[in-house]
Amino acid sequence: MFGLGTPELLIIFAIAFLVFGGKKLPELGSGLGKAIGSFKRGLHDVEEAGRDVKNSLPGVKEVTEIRGTVEKARKITNVLR
């Protein structure tokens, strides 16, 4: 998790406890959890909208297939070298 170990997380938690106090920390954690969930849902919606746009544009599917074929050919030529 971002290269943070247990000692680092304990220090961060202790500082947060000193700054915000014991009563405010559960509220902050809940708000942070909701914000992360909302961000993930929004990101999923954007990705889904991008796929819809990609699939609805004429010729995009064909170009994607050709791109895949070109990538396969590049891999084969790299193996043969």
N, C-alpha and C positions, 0 to 999 in steps of 0.2 A: 504494500500500500504506500506508494510514493517514497519508498526507502525509509519509512519511519518505523522504528522498532518500539518495543514496549517502554523503554526508559524515556524516549522522546515523547511518546503519547502521554505518559504519566505527568511529565513536566508541563505539557500543554494543558492537560486537564486541571492540574493544580493552579496554574496561572489563571485559567478561565474561572475556576472556583473562587479565587481571591478577587477577581475583577467583578464578576457578576453575582456571586453569592449562591448559596444552596437552593434558594427558592426560585431563582430565575433560570438556573441551568436546565431543568426539565422542559420549560417553555421554549428555551433556545434550541434544545435538541429536537423537540417536536417540530418547531418551525423550520429547522434545517432539513429534517427528514421530508417534510411536505414540499419544500422548495426543490430538493433533489428529485423527488418523484415527479413533480410538475415539469421540471426540466427534461427528464427522461421521456415523459409522455409527449412533450412538445417536439423533441428531437425525433421521436418515432413518427409523429405526424408529418414532419418536414420530409423525412426520408420516404415515407409512403407517397406523399404528394409528388416528390421527384420521380419516383418509379412510375406513377400514373402519367405524368407529363412525358416521360421517356417512352412509355408504351403507346401513347396516343399520337405522337408525332410521326408523320409518314416518313418511311425510310430509315428510321432510327434502328429498328430491329435488324434490318439487313446490314447496316453499317456495323452494328455490334457483333453480328455473326462473322463478318469479314475481318473485323479486328481480332476476334478469337482465332480465326484461321491463320492470320498473319503472325500472331504470337506463337502459335504451335509451330509454324514454319521457322521462326527465329530460334525456338528451343531446339528443333531438329538440327539446324545448321550449327548451333553452338556445340551440340553433342558431337557432330561429325568433325569438328576442327581439332 
